[in-house]
Amino acid sequence: MHVRSLSNLECTRLLSDGRLAHLACAKDGKPYVVPIYFAYADGHLYAFSMPGKKIEFMRANPVVSLIVEEWGRGREWKSVHVEGRFEELPDRIGHKRERDHAWSLLSTHADWWEPGALKPVTPPLSDHSEHIFFRVFVDQLYGREAKEA
Ligand SMILES: Cc1cc2nc3c(=O)[nH]c(=O)nc-3n(C[C@H](O)[C@H](O)[C@H](O)COP(=O)(O)OP(=O)(O)OC[C@H]3O[C@@H](n4cnc5c(N)ncnc54)[C@H](O)[C@@H]3O)c2cc1C
């Protein structure tokens, strides 16, 4: 095997083709990682979630990191590491265009909302649960590829 760095263009191509990321955030010195679906466009990763720990962490500290992987033949792989900044797209005047954009990018996959909307304990119907759209502005991209020699 040998490993090489990916160019910026190769990194953005992998993000455009990718769908699943591991998102890392941190609050009060505690790290937290979860898998999430995303859609990449115009230098941002768009995603959907319900309120919970990751949203609470990212609201407190918007600096995040993501890893997106792609498996090739045998042991071959490519992965991209993103350093970025959480940006919430609230359901308020002034954010409608970005929310609609997030919706249209994510909804190209059937049941795109489901993993972000389901929790082990279903909240009572009387509870108003926000649907949170957010995006991660990409500050830095690093990519690597491992190929059979
Ligand atoms: C393939 C895939 C795609 C997903 N896509 C999305 C998505 O697009 N949007 C989205 O919001 N969520 C998605 N999820 C679910 C996501 O990984 C979280 O489980 C979910 O968002 C709840 O996170 P939270 O921080 O709100 O947790 P909370 O409901 O606040 O719960 C926090 C506690 O539960 C534990 N916990 C949370 N998530 C997990 C987990 N996945 N595995 C084990 N323990 C966990 C943590 O240790 C933590 O202590 C996806 C999961 C998978 C496997």
The ligand as a MOL file (V3000), in Angstrom:
LIG
                    3D

  0  0  0     0  0            999 V3000
M  V30 BEGIN CTAB
M  V30 COUNTS 53 58 0 0 0
M  V30 BEGIN ATOM
M  V30 1 C -25.9360 6.1530 9.1300 0
M  V30 2 C -26.4340 7.1830 10.1280 0
M  V30 3 C -26.8810 8.4120 9.6610 0
M  V30 4 C -27.3520 9.3650 10.5740 0
M  V30 5 N -27.7560 10.5830 10.1010 0
M  V30 6 C -28.1460 11.5460 10.9810 0
M  V30 7 C -28.4830 12.8550 10.5190 0
M  V30 8 O -28.4510 13.1570 9.3250 0
M  V30 9 N -28.8410 13.7790 11.4520 0
M  V30 10 C -28.8820 13.4730 12.7840 0
M  V30 11 O -29.2060 14.3480 13.5880 0
M  V30 12 N -28.5690 12.2550 13.2370 0
M  V30 13 C -28.1990 11.2800 12.3630 0
M  V30 14 N -27.8710 10.0380 12.8290 0
M  V30 15 C -28.0630 9.7480 14.2620 0
M  V30 16 C -26.9220 10.3810 15.0630 0
M  V30 17 O -25.7680 9.5930 14.9350 0
M  V30 18 C -27.2880 10.5290 16.5430 0
M  V30 19 O -27.5760 9.2590 17.0970 0
M  V30 20 C -28.5100 11.4050 16.7350 0
M  V30 21 O -28.4390 12.5680 15.9240 0
M  V30 22 C -28.6410 11.8410 18.1970 0
M  V30 23 O -27.5610 12.6570 18.5200 0
M  V30 24 P -27.6670 13.6940 19.7440 0
M  V30 25 O -26.3350 14.3060 19.9340 0
M  V30 26 O -28.8390 14.5830 19.5350 0
M  V30 27 O -27.9190 12.6450 20.9100 0
M  V30 28 P -28.9150 12.7170 22.1390 0
M  V30 29 O -30.2490 12.1900 21.7080 0
M  V30 30 O -28.8570 14.0530 22.7780 0
M  V30 31 O -28.2780 11.6140 23.0640 0
M  V30 32 C -27.0100 11.8090 23.6210 0
M  V30 33 C -26.4720 10.5500 24.1820 0
M  V30 34 O -26.7700 9.4100 23.3680 0
M  V30 35 C -25.5900 8.7820 22.9020 0
M  V30 36 N -25.6880 8.6690 21.4330 0
M  V30 37 C -26.1730 9.5920 20.5700 0
M  V30 38 N -26.0800 9.1400 19.3040 0
M  V30 39 C -25.5380 7.9160 19.3560 0
M  V30 40 C -25.1980 6.9510 18.3820 0
M  V30 41 N -25.3820 7.1700 17.0480 0
M  V30 42 N -24.6450 5.7950 18.7940 0
M  V30 43 C -24.4290 5.5780 20.1180 0
M  V30 44 N -24.7230 6.4480 21.0770 0
M  V30 45 C -25.2830 7.6100 20.7240 0
M  V30 46 C -24.4220 9.6640 23.2770 0
M  V30 47 O -23.4000 8.9390 23.8520 0
M  V30 48 C -24.9640 10.6670 24.2560 0
M  V30 49 O -24.5580 10.4540 25.5510 0
M  V30 50 C -27.3850 9.0710 11.9590 0
M  V30 51 C -26.9080 7.8410 12.4050 0
M  V30 52 C -26.4390 6.9140 11.5130 0
M  V30 53 C -25.9130 5.5900 12.0290 0
M  V30 END ATOM
M  V30 BEGIN BOND
M  V30 1 1 1 2
M  V30 2 1 2 3
M  V30 3 2 2 52
M  V30 4 2 3 4
M  V30 5 1 4 5
M  V30 6 1 4 50
M  V30 7 2 5 6
M  V30 8 1 6 7
M  V30 9 1 6 13
M  V30 10 2 7 8
M  V30 11 1 7 9
M  V30 12 1 9 10
M  V30 13 2 10 11
M  V30 14 1 10 12
M  V30 15 2 12 13
M  V30 16 1 13 14
M  V30 17 1 14 15
M  V30 18 1 14 50
M  V30 19 1 15 16
M  V30 20 1 16 17
M  V30 21 1 16 18
M  V30 22 1 18 19
M  V30 23 1 18 20
M  V30 24 1 20 21
M  V30 25 1 20 22
M  V30 26 1 22 23
M  V30 27 1 23 24
M  V30 28 2 24 25
M  V30 29 1 24 26
M  V30 30 1 24 27
M  V30 31 1 27 28
M  V30 32 2 28 29
M  V30 33 1 28 30
M  V30 34 1 28 31
M  V30 35 1 31 32
M  V30 36 1 32 33
M  V30 37 1 33 34
M  V30 38 1 33 48
M  V30 39 1 34 35
M  V30 40 1 35 36
M  V30 41 1 35 46
M  V30 42 1 36 37
M  V30 43 1 36 45
M  V30 44 2 37 38
M  V30 45 1 38 39
M  V30 46 1 39 40
M  V30 47 2 39 45
M  V30 48 1 40 41
M  V30 49 2 40 42
M  V30 50 1 42 43
M  V30 51 2 43 44
M  V30 52 1 44 45
M  V30 53 1 46 47
M  V30 54 1 46 48
M  V30 55 1 48 49
M  V30 56 2 50 51
M  V30 57 1 51 52
M  V30 58 1 52 53
M  V30 END BOND
M  V30 END CTAB
M  END
